[in-house]
Amino acid sequence: MRLALDLALLAGALGLMWIVPDQLAFLTRVLIMILLVLSLDLVVGFAGIATLGQAAMFGSGAYAAALFALHVSAEPLSGLVVGMAAAAGVAFVSGLALLRAKALTLLVLTIAVAEVLQEVANQADTVTGGADGLGGYLMAPLLGAEFDLWGRTGYLYALGVLALCFAFARRLAGSPLGLALRGIREAPDRMHALGTPVYWRLVTVYTLAGGLAGAAGALSAQTTELVSPAAFDFSLSAEALIMLILGGTGRLYGAILGTVLFMAVHHFAAAVDPFNWLFAIGALVLAVVFLAPAGLVSLADRWVRR
């Protein structure tokens, strides 16, 4: 069942290249956001870690990939690995301190980490380009395919990375670590009493999820060939959390469903009214919260059971 659904989603994503070839830049952005929300689902949905700072890892991956392309090599895959490693490092170091806190304190501290990194990106203008952002680099061909103006290579690249990261997240969710994280989310004291190293399990998943968020940031920097301090914006973390709530937490598919719905409504509502599109987003969130409190994935579950 899951394999058939995965293949259907992949086929649909590939089909969009021919159905809406003039929207590939937007669709690539959707894929990147799905990957960011997927990383957030591992942290919030599986481990129950309260965070509004996932943009810290997204921005770290974006800047690392951009700096690597500018000063070392413009080869995309190696830049992707560098972005993931940098973001995972930020997640690990910050997680060592943050994950000793709980609830609202933890939430505020995650925001603070992203804000500090954004200010560093603003002030270190000789390295990061400051408020103007970092550009001036051109990505080398990806396995012989040039990054074209229509965005076909970038779209396939983002889709391939997302597919691999989704497979990794699913494997993680079904592993002993994933099962332990579910237990920690529901009853951390009981898991600690059973001998589970709760703190280190949380640090591990926070680091792994940070690497996935860094991959999203690296893809963004590589496909647009530009990165700015906006990559650390609080609004990015907040929107990712809204997308996850819309789709449903702790299910992985919720990241896909919620992101696609949010981005589609945002795209079309902003095209109709660039100044008041948030009304449409607000109405969407209210409708989902009241009609499907567990997210849109829960509606699919009900349909399957029937």
N, C-alpha and C positions, 0 to 999 in steps of 0.2 A: 504493500500500500504506500509506504513512504517512498520507496524507490520510484514507483509510478508517478507520484506527485512531484518528486524532484525532477524527473525527466520532463514532465509536462511544464514545469516552471522554467527549466532550462530551454526547452524548445520554444516556449512563448517569448522568452527574453531574446533569443536569436531571431525569431520571426519579426520582432519589432524593428530590427535593422532595415527590413524591406518595407514594413508597413508605414513607419514614420522616419524615413532616413534624414529628414531635416531637423529632427529633435534629438539627435544622438548626444549632443552636449548635455542636454537636460537629463536624458536617461542615464548617462554616465554618472552624473551627480546623484541620481537616485540610487544607483548601485553602491556608490561610495557611502551614502548615508545609511543604507541597509547594513553595510559592514560595521559602521560606527554603532548603530543601534544593537546589532548582534553582540558586539563587545560589551555593551551596557547590560544586555540581558544576562550575560554570564555573571556580572557583578551584582545586579539588583535582583533579577528573577531567580537565579540559582543559589547565590550565596546570601542574599538579603542585606547586602552592604548599601547603606544610604549614601548616595553620591550625586552631586550636581557639578562634577568637575572632570567629566570624561574628555572635555575639550583640551585639557592639559596634555593628554597623551596624543590626541589627534594633532594638535599644533606641534608637539615635539617631533612626531614622525614626519610632518610636512616640512618643517625647517631642516631636519636632518637630511632628508632626501634631496631638498633643494640645494643645500650647501655641498652635499656630496656631488651632485650633478655639476655644480658651478666650479668646484675646486679640485675634484678628484676624477670622476668619471660620469659621463652622461648615460651610461648603460642602465636601462630601467630596472632590471631584476636585482642587480647588486644594490641599487639605490633603495629599492623596496625593502631589502633585508636590513640595510642600515637604518631606515626609518623605523622598522619594527623593533630593532634592537635598541635604538635610542628611546623609543616610547616605553618599551618594557623596562628599561633601566630607570626611567623617571618614575614609572609605576612602582617598581620594587623599592626604590629609595624612599619615596614619599609614603608608600604603603607601610613601611616599617614603623613610621611614626603615627600615621593617620589611623591605622586599624587597631590601635590601642584605645581609641576613643569610641564612643557609642552615639547612636541616634542623632540628635540635632547638632551636637558638637562635631561629630564626624562629617555631617552634611556641610556645615559652615567651613570646616577645614579643607574639604575637597574643593570648594569654591575658591578659597584663598590660594591654594596651590596654582590653580589656573590663572588667577589674577596676577600673582607674582610673576609667572612665566610670561604673561602678556606684557607686563611692564618691562621685563628684561628685554623682550623682543623690540619694544618701543625705544628703549634707551640705548641698546647696543647697535646703533645705526651703522657703524663701520662694518659690522659683521652681518647683521640681519636686514639692513636697509631701512630700519626704523619704521615710522608710520607709513612710508611710501611702499613698503614691502620689498621682497627679494625677487628679482627677475633676472633677465639677461642670460638665461641658460636655455639651450635647446636639447631635447632628449634625443639620444641616439636611436636608431631603429631597434625594434623589439623583435628578436629572432628573424631579422631580415625585413620586417615590415615597418615602413616609415609611419610616423605619427602624422596623418593627413589632416587637411583642413576640415573635412567632413566629420572627423571624430570616430571613424570606424575602428581604427587600431586601438584607440584609447578605450572605446566601449568594450571590445572583445577582451582587452587586457584587464579591465576592471571586472568584467563578468567572470573571467577565469580565476582571478584572485579571490573573488567573493565565493565562488563554488568551492575552492580548496579550503578557505577559512570556515565556510559553513560545515563542510565535512569534518573538519577538525573540531569545531564546537559541538557537533553531534556526538562525535566519539568521546569527547570530554564529558559531556552530559551523561553518557551511559557508563562511564568508567567508575571505579571505586571512589575517585576524587569527586566526581560529580554527585554520586549518591551521598557521600559524606557532606558535601556542601548543602544538599537539600536538608539533611538532618540538622546541620548547624543553623540553617535559616529558621527551621521550625522550633528547635529546642537546643540552643547552644550550651546551656548548663548541663543538660543530660549527655550531650555528645562529649563534653569535657570529662564528665564523670566516667564515661565508657573508655577513656584513655585516648580520645582523638585529639591531636595537636591543633586545636581550633584556630589559634592565632596564625600558625604557619600555613594552614590550609587556606585561610583568607588571603594571606600575603601571596600565596601561589596563584590563586585564581585572579587576584587583582593584577598581578604581573602579566599573566597570560592574556587577560582581557586588554591590558594596556598595549600589548604587542599587536593585537587585532585592530585596536583604535589607531595605532601608529601606522598600520598598513593602509587604513582608510586615509589618513593624512598624507602619507607618501603618494598614494594614487592621485589625490587631489592636486598636490604640488606638481606631479609629473604630467598629468593630462592637461592642466591649465598652464603649466610652465610659469607659475607665479604663486607666491605665498605671502601673506601679510599677517600682522598681529591679530586680525579678525579670526584667525584659526583658533585662537584661545578664548574667543568670546563666550561669556556666560550664556548668551542666547542659543549658541550651538548645543551646549549641554542640556539646556532646558527643552529645546525642541526635540532632541533625541529622546529624552525621557517621556515627552508627550507622545511621540511616535510609538514608543514601547508600550505605554499604557493603552493606546488605541488598539494595538494588535493583541496584546496580552503578554504578561510576563512569564518567564520560565518555560517557554514552549518553543523557542527558536523561530518557528514559522510566524509567530506574532511580530517579530522584528521586520520580516518581509512585508506582511500585510499592513501593519501600521504605518510603515515608512512610505509604501506606495500610495496609500490613501492620503496621508498627510501631504506628501509632495504633489500629488495630482490636484488636490483641492487648493493648495497654496498656488500652484502654477496657474490654474485657470481663474481662480478668484482674483489674483493679482493682475492678470491680463484684463479682466473686466473692470476692476476698480483698484488701482495701485495704492490708494490711500486707506481703504477700509477693508482690505482683504482679511484682516484679523477677525472680523465679525463671523466670516464663514468658518474659520478655524475654531473659534469659540463655540459656535453652534454645533459643529461636528463633535467636539470633545464632550459637550453636555449630552448630546444624543447618545453617544457610545457609553458614557458613564452611567446613564439612567437605564438604557436598554440592554447593555451587555457589560456589567461591572467588571467581569473577568477578562474583557477584551473581545475583539472580533473573532479570535480563534475559538472562543467558547461557543459562538453561534455555529461554527462549522462542526464542532463536537456534537452539539445537539442534533444537527441535521444527520450526521453519520449514525448516531444512536437510533434515530427514528427510522 
